[in-house]
């Protein structure tokens, strides 16, 4: 009796990219952006996603903003992300070309946009 779960054909024969790490059930997914910032976002806070095959780009929307992932393996990352397997993403220049964060311009609805000033 084999106690190990069966691997999919993709997991058995497809090369795993070095651009991301995988673990079971990540509570927080980390995105190392091209500007050197690292954003840790709880998976349950994803508001929506969009993959564009023409541009090989993935948009992951959170309350703070949108993570933009581009590269030939953006779809593969998206697949692992949706299965709660990918826990860290950083552009490697081959599979994932860029990871950027576009901050939400409006921020919190309770606070006005722009710098805060003392009253």
Residue pairs with C-beta under 8 A, 6 or more apart in sequence:
16 22
17 73
17 76
17 77
17 92
17 95
17 96
18 92
18 94
18 95
19 71
19 73
19 77
19 89
19 90
19 91
19 92
19 94
19 95
19 96
20 77
20 80
20 86
20 87
20 88
20 89
20 90
20 96
21 86
21 87
21 88
22 80
22 85
22 86
22 87
23 85
23 87
24 84
24 85
25 84
26 43
26 84
26 85
26 86
26 87
27 42
27 43
28 40
28 41
28 42
28 43
28 87
29 40
29 41
29 42
29 43
29 81
29 86
29 87
29 88
29 89
30 38
30 39
30 40
30 41
30 87
30 88
30 89
31 38
31 39
31 40
31 41
31 67
31 69
31 88
31 89
31 90
31 99
31 101
32 38
32 88
32 89
32 90
32 91
32 99
33 39
33 67
33 99
33 100
33 101
34 91
34 98
34 99
34 100
35 100
37 101
39 64
39 67
39 101
41 60
41 62
41 64
41 67
43 84
45 62
45 63
46 60
46 61
46 62
47 61
47 62
47 63
48 61
49 58
49 59
49 60
49 61
49 78
49 82
50 58
50 59
50 61
51 57
51 58
51 59
51 74
51 75
51 78
52 58
52 59
53 75
55 70
56 70
56 71
56 72
56 74
56 75
57 68
57 69
57 70
57 74
58 68
58 69
58 70
58 74
58 75
58 77
58 78
59 66
59 67
59 68
59 69
60 66
60 67
60 69
60 81
63 104
64 101
64 103
64 104
65 101
65 102
65 103
65 104
66 101
66 102
66 104
67 99
67 100
67 101
68 98
68 99
68 100
68 101
68 102
69 77
69 78
69 89
69 96
69 98
69 99
70 96
70 97
70 98
71 91
71 94
71 95
71 96
71 97
71 98
72 95
72 97
73 95
73 96
74 96
76 95
77 86
77 89
77 96
80 86
89 96
89 99
90 96
90 99
91 97
91 98
91 99
105 113
106 113
107 113
